[in-house]
Amino acid sequence: MTTSEQEAETATLDLSDVDHRVGKPIGGGQLHDPCSGSDIRRWVMAMDNPNPIHWDENFAKESKFGGLIAPQSIAVGLDYGHGAAPACVGHIPNSHLIFGGEEWWFYGTPVRPGDKLFQDRRFHDYKVADTKFAGPTMFSRGDTTHKNQHGALVARERSTAIRYLAAEANKRGMYDNQIGATKKWTNDELLEVEKLRHEWLMSNRLGVSPRFDEVDVGDKLHRRVIGPHSVASFTTEYRAFLFNIWGTFGWVAPEGIKDPWVYQDPGWTEGFGFDEEGAFIDPRKRDGLYVGPSRGHIDAEKAGEVGMARAYGYGATMGAWCTDYLANWAGHDGMVRHTKADFRGPAFEGDVTYFDAEIVDKKAESDWGVPLVQIKLKLTSQDGTTLVTCTAEVELPL
């Protein structure tokens, strides 16, 4: 028996608190306050989405919307726990979590300043596989339905969480051997990145929608770039999720469920848990970044304790990037209807992320009752490493 086979045998996930929760509704956090214009602006700043319809009051007033409108991606920003709550259910001792992917369905109800979203959550299912990254690894899925204060359906999300033993991932050090040292960008390289970013943001700044008959299979969308990523950018992203602001949410539980999962400890490895009692006095003790499971995103030493080589980005952010990119191309008269994104690896500190997309199919008649184009999108780092693969259906006007 090889050493790796012996290690795989000795590392096991304790799922005794998981199985009886499959298929059941769960609770979680509910934001107290409605979405404000500043919340929308904070979100698009963090997602590096300079579409003026989301932040420029004068531009937005002259548009068909008559005022600011939130990007479709904000649904996850107005949720508790980055949308991963229904996929992180059950106590697994000494575990950690990273995002594995997201699937979204959007129903055409926009979010505006003054709107408030409410969530229904359900733990869908899970499977366990042996991975090079951490040995025995759980891939769990959970569903969230987002409705506004009028009961109108805004979006549905199915999130995939990857739960694993932090010590096992740390021992294997997969990313230590793969990503190399933090890239040092030359001034010329940074100027080229900024040039590409500017060209993308100007490519459809006015929000003009391409017509269904004007696009063809094989057409490529304008390339986008985000980065270089940094501790500052990761912190900005995290702080745009409103549940991280002190006192913004309260706990809610589903009715009629025995032992509902609401805010129990999912088994975070030592040094990554919350201090729920201490947070009543010092709310920093459960905000996730100073204390909690997200601290590895901005702390290279803590990142190493959960199998990451250095500070790294958020899965929910990558999902939002995909939605924003596609929605900006679709313009004011189009919209993203569906995305399915698989997260292959994180965006590490010092890297940049490139977006490349192509139309692969067209449907004049669809199950949505509207014309759709299907788009394949890939996010890669500067060295060609795949971070995300995404398939999406985007509505365009006739």
N, C-alpha and C positions, 0 to 999 in steps of 0.2 A: 504494500500500500504506500502510495506517495505521500509526501508531507501535506500537499494541498488537499488530498482526499481525507487524511486524518483530521485536518483543521475543519473541513466541511462537516465531518461527523460530530465534532465536539461543540460546534457553534449551532445552537438551536433557538428558535423563536418560541416563546411561551404564548400560545394563542388561547389559553383557557378563558380569557375575558373577552374574546373576540367573537367566537362562533355564535353565541346566543343573541348577538346584536345584529346579525346580518338581516337585511331586509326591513329593519325597523326605522321609524322616524327618530330623529335625534333633535336635541335642542341646540343651544349656542347663544351667541351674543346678538342683540338687536340694538342698532343705533337709535339714540334718543331723538336726535334732531334731523330735520329735513336737509336735503342737499342745498348748499348755497352756491352762488356764483364763484365765491372764493374757493370752495371745495373743488369745483370743476377746473378752475385755473391751476390750483395746486396739483391736481391730477395730471393735466396735460403737460405742465412743467416737468413733472417727475418722469413721465413717459417720453419726454423729448418730442412732443407732438405739437408743432407750432401752427396748426391749422387755425386761422383766425376766427372761425365760427365758434370756437370753444373758449376764446379769451378776450377778443377785441369787441367791446360793446358796440361801438359805432358800426363796424363791419357786420356784426350779427343783426343789428336792427334793420339794416338795408337788405338782408337776405329774406328768403321765403319764410324763415322761421320767426322773424320779427324780434329776435333777441337771442341771448346765449343759449346754446344747446350743448349738452354733454356728449362726449364721444360714446359709442356703444360699449366700449371697454370699461366704462365707469361702473358697470354693475358689480364687478368684482371689488372695486374700490369702496363701494358702499356696503360691503358684506363684512362679516366677522371672520378673521383667520385666513385671509387671502383666498377664500373659496374652498380651502382644503378641509374644513371642519368635518363634513360628512364622510370624508375618506380617511380620517384619522380617528378611528373609533376603537375603543378597547385598550386596556392597559397591557403593554408589552414591555417588560422590565428592560432597562438599559438600552432603549431604542432611540433612534433619531429618524427624521423624515426629510425627504426631498421630494420635489414635484416630479411626476412622471408624464403628465400631459393634461390637456383640457379639451372638452368638446362643448361647443356652445350652439344654441339655437336662439335666434332673435326674432321678435314678433312685431316689430314696427312701432312700438310705443316708445317715444323719445323720453329722455330724462332731462328736465329743465330745473333751474333754480326754484326751490320751494317744494319739489317732489321728495317723497320719502319711500324707500324701498323696504319691503318685508320679505322674509325668506322662509320657505319650508324646506327642510333638509331630511335626507334619508341615506342610510348606509346601504349601498347596493350589493357589493360582493367583494371577494378577494381571491387571489391565488398566490402560492408561494413557489419561487423558483430559485435555483442556485445561480448566483452571479459572480463574475470575476471581481466585482467591486466590493461585495460584502458577504459572499457565501449565501446562506439562506436569507431570502429577501421577499417581503410581502409587497405585492402590487394590489392595492385596495382602491375601490371606486365608490364615490358618493355623489348624490344628486342634490342640486339646489334649484328651487324655483323662485324667481324674483318677480314680485308684483308691486305695483305702486299703491298709493294711498286710496285710489279709487277701485282697487281690485283688478286693474288691467294687467295682463300678462306682459312683462317686459322681456324676460329671457329665461332660458333654462341652461344649466351647466352640469356636466358630468366631469368631475375632477378625478385624477388618478394620483394617488400618493405612493411613494416608495418608502417603506419602513424597513429598517435594518438595524443590526447591532452595531453601535458606533465603534466599539472596541475592535470588532472584526474588520470593519472598513479601514480603521486607522492602522491596524496591523498589516493589511494587504497593501495599502498605499498606492492604489492603482494610478491616481492622478499625479502622484509624485514622479512617476516614471514616464508620464505621457506629455505633460504640458510644458515642461521646461521652465526656465527662468522668466520672470516678468519682462515683457518686451519694453525696450527703450525706444521710443519713437523719435525719429529725427524731425527737425522743423519742416523739411520738405514733405515728409510723409504726413505730418499733421495738417499741412496746408492742403494736401490732396484729399484727405478725409473730409475736411471742412468744405472743400469745393464740391465734393459729391453730395454731402449733406445739404448744401445750399441748393444745388440743382434739383434735388428731390423735393425740397419744401416749396420750390417755385413751380414744380411740374403740374400742380393742380391747386394752387393757392386759392383760386376763385371758386373752387367747388363745382366746376362744370362736369356734368356726368357724361361719360361716353355712351352713345346709343347702342342698343343691342345689335343692330344691323351694321354698326360701324366697326365692330371688333371681330377678329377671326381667331380660330384655333391656331396656336403658334405665336400669337402676339405676346410680347414680353412687357411687363410693367417696368416703370422707371426704377433703377436700382436705388436702394436706401442704405445708409450706414448710421449706426449709433456707436458712440465711443470716442476715445478710449474710456472704458469703464474704470471706475475708481471707488475708493471707500466713500468719497463724497457723493458720487452718483448713486451708489447703493443705498446710502443713508437717505438721500432725497426720495428715492423710490419708496422705501419702507415707510417714511413719514407721510406719504400721500394716502396711505390706507388709513381711513379715518378712525378705525377702531383702536389705533395706537395712541390717539390723543387721550389724555387722562379724563376719565369720567364720561366718555362718549357713549357707552353702551350699558345695557343691563342684560342679565341672563334670562332666557326664556326656555320653557320646557314643553314638549308635546303632551297633550292630554291623553290619559288612558294608557300610558306606557309604563310598565313596571320597570324600575331601575333605568330611567332614561339617561342617555349619555348627553351631558350638558357641558360641564367644565371640569370633569375629572382629569386627573393626571394620566396621560397616555403612556407614561413610563420613561420620560426623558432621561437620558443618561446624565450622570452626575455633572453639575455645573451648567445645565441647560434648562432646568425646570423653572417654574414660576414660584413665587412666594405669595400665595393668595391671601393669607392672613396679614402678612406684613404690608401688603399693598393697600390695605385700608388706611394705613398711616402714611406710607411712602409709595405712591402709585408707580414709581419707576420700577418697583420690584416685580411688576407683571406686564411691563410694556413690551417685552420681547426682545428689545435691542440692547438695553443696558443689562437686563436680566431676562433670560428666557432662551427659547430654541433658535431665535434668529441671530443671536450674537455672533455666530461663526461667519455670517455674511460680511461683517466689517472688521473682524479680528482674525488675523492669519493664524495665530496660535490656537484659537478656539476652532477655526476651520479645520486645522490639522487633527483635532481630536475627534472629528466626525468624518474623516476620510477625504477631506478636501485639501488641496495643496496650498491654497491661499484664499483670500477673500473672494466671494463669488456672488452672483446675482440671483434673482428670485424667479421661480418658475411662473408664478402668476403674472409677473412683469413681462416675460417673454410671450405669454398668451395674449396680453394686452397689446404688445407691439404688433403682433400678427393682425389682430382685429383693426387697430388704428391704421396700419399700412393699407389694408384692403379697403376700408371705409373711405379713406382719403382719396383713393383712386376712383371709387364709385361715385363720389361727388354728392351734391345736395339732393339729387333726385334718385340716387341709388342707395343701396344699403347691403351690409353683410347679413346673410340669412343663416349661414351655418359654417362653422369651422371645426376641424378636428386636428389638433396639434399634438404631436408626440415629441417630448423633450428628450433629446439624446445626450445632452451634457450642459453644464452651466456656462454662463458667461463669466470668465475669470477676470479679476483685477488686471488692468493693463491691456486687455484685449479690446478689439472692436468687433462689432457684429454687422455683417452684410446681409441684405435682403435681396433675393432674386426670385422672380415669380413669372409664370407663364400660363396663358389660357390654354386649357387642355380639352375643353368640351363646351358646347352651347346647347341650351334647351329652351326653345321658344315657349313650350308648355311644360310646367313642372308641378310637383305636388303642392307647392306653395301657391299655385295659381298665377305666377308671375314669371317673366323670362329670366333665366339664370345663366350665368357663365360659371364654369368650374375652373378653379385656379389651383395650381400646385405652387407652393411657396416653400423656400428653404432658407434658413438662417445659418450662416457659417461664420467662423472666426477668420482672422487675417491669414492663417495658415491652412485654411480650407477645411478645418474640423467642423462637422455638422453639429449644430446645436439644436435645431428644431426642423422637423418636416411637418408640413401643414397642407391639408386639402380643404378647400373652401368653396362654398357656393355663394355667389354675389348677384344680387338683383340689379338689373340695369333697365332704364326706361326704353320703351320702344321708339 
